Amino acid sequence: MVDQAQITTKNGKNGHSELPPRAVARSTAEFLHDVTTLVELQGKLFVVEMKEGTAKLLVPIISLLIGAALALGCIPIALAALALMLKELTTLTLATCFGISLAIGLFIALVLVIVAFGVVKSGLKMFDRSLYECGRNMKWAKDTLKRLSQSSTSWPHNQRW
């Protein structure tokens, strides 16, 4: 085939240090190794944050449970005593006094629930670092894949090696 163009080779590899399929395979293997390392580090960060978050939430949750148990035991007695005291001090009927006592009890319960919810909600931000790092890792992976795809398209596809 004398009439075909000759390809000059440098080190038997067409002037490139390595063949495109090998370069892509090497780049892909390096990328997958990096992704595996990032997944491993992300998992370790998750475990650390889980331990820290659990430790931060443990005391408020235990306090909330103990407080709720005590409140459940004492509230009926306190509300009944309030209703009886209202009956002694006013001319209201006993049913009205118990209704007022119920309204006061519900208001106090609502305030306690709102405060407890705020404390628990503030402790749920324990995965902020993991989410931030996961976002950065995903951006890096996308950028690397984009760079790899752009570098692999720079090789002529119609030549035989």
TIDOKE-290983 format. One record per residue (C-alpha): residue in three letters; y, z, x. Coordinates in steps of 0.25 Angstrom, whole numbers, padded with zeros to 4 digits, always signed. Layout:
% TIDOKE-290983
AlaYZX...
This chain:
% TIDOKE-290983
Met+0000+0000+0000Val+0010-0005+0010Asp+0021-0008-0001Gln+0022+0006-0005Ala+0032+0016+0000Gln+0028+0025+0011Ile+0031+0040+0009Thr+0034+0046+0022Thr+0028+0060+0024Lys+0033+0072+0032Asn+0021+0081+0035Gly+0013+0073+0025Lys+0021+0078+0013Asn+0032+0068+0010Gly+0043+0075+0017His+0042+0087+0009Ser+0036+0100+0014Glu+0026+0101+0003Leu+0021+0092-0009Pro+0028+0094-0022Pro+0016+0099-0030Arg+0013+0110-0019Ala+0028+0114-0019Val+0028+0116-0034Ala+0014+0123-0033Arg+0020+0132-0022Ser+0033+0134-0030Thr+0025+0137-0042Ala+0016+0147-0035Glu+0028+0154-0029Phe+0035+0155-0043Leu+0023+0160-0049His+0021+0171-0038Asp+0036+0175-0041Val+0034+0175-0056Thr+0022+0184-0054Thr+0029+0193-0045Leu+0041+0194-0055Val+0031+0197-0066Glu+0025+0208-0058Leu+0039+0214-0055Gln+0043+0213-0069Gly+0030+0221-0073Lys+0033+0232-0063Leu+0048+0233-0068Phe+0043+0234-0083Val+0033+0245-0079Val+0044+0253-0071Glu+0054+0251-0083Met+0043+0255-0093Lys+0041+0268-0085Glu+0056+0271-0084Gly+0058+0267-0099Thr+0047+0276-0104Ala+0052+0288-0095Lys+0066+0286-0101Leu+0061+0285-0115Leu+0050+0296-0115Val+0060+0308-0116Pro+0068+0302-0127Ile+0056+0298-0135Ile+0049+0312-0133Ser+0062+0319-0137Leu+0064+0310-0149Leu+0050+0313-0154Ile+0051+0328-0152Gly+0065+0328-0159Ala+0059+0320-0170Ala+0047+0330-0172Leu+0056+0342-0172Ala+0066+0335-0182Leu+0055+0331-0191Gly+0050+0346-0191Cys+0064+0352-0193Ile+0071+0342-0201Pro+0065+0345-0215Ile+0068+0360-0213Ala+0082+0358-0208Leu+0085+0348-0219Ala+0079+0358-0230Ala+0087+0369-0224Leu+0100+0361-0224Ala+0097+0357-0239Leu+0095+0372-0243Met+0107+0376-0235Leu+0116+0366-0243Lys+0110+0371-0256Glu+0114+0385-0252Leu+0128+0381-0248Thr+0132+0371-0259Thr+0130+0369-0273Leu+0122+0356-0271Thr+0108+0354-0277Leu+0096+0356-0268Ala+0092+0341-0269Thr+0106+0338-0264Cys+0106+0347-0253Phe+0092+0341-0248Gly+0098+0327-0250Ile+0110+0331-0240Ser+0100+0337-0231Leu+0092+0325-0231Ala+0104+0316-0228Ile+0108+0325-0216Gly+0094+0324-0211Leu+0094+0309-0212Phe+0107+0308-0205Ile+0103+0317-0193Ala+0090+0309-0192Leu+0097+0296-0191Val+0106+0301-0180Leu+0094+0306-0172Val+0087+0292-0174Ile+0099+0284-0169Val+0100+0293-0157Ala+0086+0292-0153Phe+0085+0277-0156Gly+0097+0276-0146Val+0090+0284-0135Val+0077+0276-0137Lys+0084+0263-0137Ser+0092+0266-0124Gly+0078+0268-0117Leu+0073+0255-0122Lys+0081+0248-0111Met+0071+0251-0101Phe+0066+0236-0099Asp+0080+0231-0096Arg+0077+0229-0081Ser+0064+0222-0084Leu+0070+0213-0094Tyr+0081+0209-0084Glu+0072+0206-0073Cys+0063+0198-0082Gly+0074+0190-0086Arg+0078+0187-0072Asn+0063+0184-0068Met+0063+0174-0080Lys+0075+0168-0075Trp+0070+0167-0061Ala+0057+0161-0066Lys+0064+0150-0074Asp+0074+0147-0063Thr+0062+0145-0053Leu+0054+0137-0063Lys+0066+0128-0065Arg+0069+0127-0050Leu+0054+0123-0047Ser+0054+0113-0058Gln+0067+0107-0052Ser+0061+0106-0038Ser+0048+0100-0043Thr+0055+0089-0050Ser+0062+0085-0037Trp+0049+0079-0032Pro+0046+0065-0035His+0035+0065-0046Asn+0031+0050-0044Gln+0027+0051-0030Arg+0013+0053-0025Trp+0011+0063-0014
